[in-house]
Amino acid sequence: MEDFTPISGLIGGLLIGLAVALLLLLNGRISGISGIVGGLLAPRSQDVSWRVVFVAGLILGAFGYMLATGGAIPVNMQASLPVLVVAGLLVGFGTRLGSGCTSGHGLCGIARLSKRSIVATSVFFGVAILTVFLTHHIL
């Protein structure tokens, strides 16, 4: 991400915050991605439409970015497909175990001063820091 600037980060953060606040204020829902997608996998009758619109907005937002900039952001994956699949399954398991994902706890829970979310986000970041340290300096 060599094109990162503090301004782009600020604008992106403000847009995410606005989206989170609007979903909570207008729909009474928390924008944790694992909960939203989980609700699509085990749908309840009148709870599907807003979830579909939310996920479609995520996908369409990526396509909109590609159209506006002329292409996707180049990503260099340094792991094999089986490793990525296992990692994705472990992330899914972790979100269930932690009763939510980083977006739900970090963006929405902390903003509501949820003690559980503050602890969960602290654990997320602590484990991430430890993992990076171990993989870059020990292994």
C-alpha positions as CSV (number, residue, x, y, z in Angstrom):
1,M,0.0,0.0,0.0
2,E,2.5,2.6,-1.1
3,D,-0.3,5.1,-1.9
4,F,-1.4,5.4,1.7
5,T,-1.6,8.9,3.1
6,P,-3.0,10.1,6.4
7,I,-5.7,11.9,4.5
8,S,-6.9,8.7,2.8
9,G,-6.9,6.9,6.1
10,L,-8.8,9.6,7.8
11,I,-11.4,9.7,5.0
12,G,-11.7,5.9,5.0
13,G,-12.1,5.9,8.8
14,L,-14.8,8.6,8.7
15,L,-16.7,6.7,6.0
16,I,-16.6,3.5,8.0
17,G,-17.7,5.3,11.2
18,L,-20.5,7.0,9.3
19,A,-21.7,3.7,7.9
20,V,-21.6,2.0,11.3
21,A,-23.5,4.9,12.9
22,L,-26.1,5.0,10.2
23,L,-26.8,1.3,10.4
24,L,-27.2,1.5,14.2
25,L,-29.3,4.7,14.1
26,L,-31.5,3.8,11.2
27,N,-31.8,0.1,11.6
28,G,-30.9,-0.6,15.2
29,R,-28.3,-3.1,14.0
30,I,-24.6,-3.5,14.8
31,S,-22.4,-3.8,11.7
32,G,-20.3,-6.8,12.7
33,I,-19.6,-8.7,9.5
34,S,-19.6,-12.1,11.0
35,G,-23.0,-11.6,12.6
36,I,-24.4,-10.1,9.4
37,V,-23.2,-13.0,7.2
38,G,-24.0,-15.5,9.9
39,G,-27.6,-14.2,9.8
40,L,-27.6,-15.0,6.0
41,L,-26.4,-18.5,6.6
42,A,-29.1,-19.2,9.2
43,P,-31.8,-16.8,8.1
44,R,-34.8,-15.6,10.1
45,S,-37.9,-14.6,8.0
46,Q,-37.8,-10.8,8.2
47,D,-34.1,-10.4,8.9
48,V,-32.6,-11.2,5.5
49,S,-33.2,-8.2,3.2
50,W,-31.0,-5.7,5.1
51,R,-28.2,-8.3,5.4
52,V,-28.3,-8.9,1.7
53,V,-28.2,-5.2,0.9
54,F,-25.3,-4.7,3.4
55,V,-23.2,-7.6,1.9
56,A,-24.0,-6.4,-1.7
57,G,-22.9,-2.9,-0.7
58,L,-19.5,-4.3,0.4
59,I,-19.0,-6.1,-2.9
60,L,-20.3,-3.3,-5.0
61,G,-18.1,-0.9,-3.2
62,A,-15.1,-2.9,-4.2
63,F,-16.3,-2.8,-7.9
64,G,-17.0,0.9,-7.6
65,Y,-13.4,1.5,-6.4
66,M,-12.1,-0.6,-9.3
67,L,-14.1,1.4,-11.8
68,A,-13.1,4.7,-10.3
69,T,-9.4,3.9,-10.2
70,G,-9.0,1.7,-13.2
71,G,-8.3,-1.6,-11.5
72,A,-7.9,-3.5,-8.3
73,I,-5.3,-3.0,-5.7
74,P,-2.5,-5.5,-6.4
75,V,-2.3,-8.1,-3.7
76,N,0.6,-10.5,-3.3
77,M,-0.6,-13.6,-1.4
78,Q,2.4,-15.3,0.3
79,A,0.5,-18.4,1.3
80,S,-0.9,-21.3,-0.6
81,L,-4.7,-21.8,-1.2
82,P,-5.0,-24.6,1.4
83,V,-3.3,-22.4,4.0
84,L,-5.7,-19.5,3.2
85,V,-8.7,-21.9,3.4
86,V,-7.6,-23.2,6.8
87,A,-6.9,-19.6,8.0
88,G,-10.4,-18.5,6.9
89,L,-12.0,-21.4,8.7
90,L,-10.0,-20.6,11.9
91,V,-11.1,-16.9,11.6
92,G,-14.7,-18.0,11.3
93,F,-14.4,-20.3,14.3
94,G,-12.7,-17.5,16.3
95,T,-15.5,-15.1,15.5
96,R,-18.0,-17.6,16.9
97,L,-15.9,-18.2,19.9
98,G,-15.4,-14.5,20.5
99,S,-19.1,-13.7,19.9
100,G,-18.2,-11.4,17.1
101,C,-15.5,-10.1,14.8
102,T,-13.1,-7.2,14.9
103,S,-15.6,-5.0,13.1
104,G,-18.4,-5.7,15.5
105,H,-16.3,-5.5,18.7
106,G,-13.8,-2.9,17.6
107,L,-16.0,-0.5,15.7
108,C,-19.3,-0.9,17.3
109,G,-18.7,-2.4,20.8
110,I,-16.0,0.0,21.9
111,A,-18.1,3.0,20.6
112,R,-20.9,1.8,22.9
113,L,-18.4,1.3,25.7
114,S,-19.1,-2.4,25.9
115,K,-16.7,-4.0,28.4
116,R,-16.8,-7.3,26.6
117,S,-15.9,-5.6,23.3
118,I,-13.0,-3.7,24.9
119,V,-11.6,-6.9,26.3
120,A,-12.2,-8.8,23.0
121,T,-10.5,-6.1,20.9
122,S,-7.6,-5.9,23.3
123,V,-7.2,-9.7,22.9
124,F,-7.4,-9.4,19.1
125,F,-4.7,-6.8,19.0
126,G,-2.5,-8.6,21.6
127,V,-2.6,-11.9,19.7
128,A,-2.0,-10.1,16.4
129,I,1.1,-8.4,17.8
130,L,2.4,-11.6,19.3
131,T,1.7,-13.5,16.0
132,V,3.6,-10.9,14.0
133,F,6.5,-10.9,16.4
134,L,6.7,-14.7,16.4
135,T,6.5,-15.1,12.7
136,H,8.9,-12.4,11.9
137,H,11.5,-12.8,14.7
138,I,11.3,-16.3,16.1
139,L,10.1,-18.6,13.3
